[in-house]
């Protein structure tokens, strides 16, 4: 089977595009920045951050975690207030993905997912 010159050019470009798309879709542990979230105002978005367990955890009257502290890739600290209490596993987590928005130095978390 002989490929045309046109196919010889388009086929490698198509393969590279598919590989690039796969890399973008793969989950990563890359830590994000609170400043990029802050720049979007009150638009909810996702950011991966480091849990600062040394700052402690605040609990609601039922003993479930509702507040903790996190650091971004620039070591900026933010108080994270969760709308829904987090699981006890948060106390042992290193990296979490937050979905929410910033209010000053406070992150209002709509959703939390433990990454690592």
Secondary structure, DSSP 8 states (H G I E B T S, - for coil): ----HHHHHHHHHHHHHHHHHHHHHS-------HHHHHTTTT--EEEEEEE-GGG-EEE-TTS-EEEEEEE-TT--EEEEEEEEEE-GGGGG-SEEEEEEEEETTEEEEEEEEE--
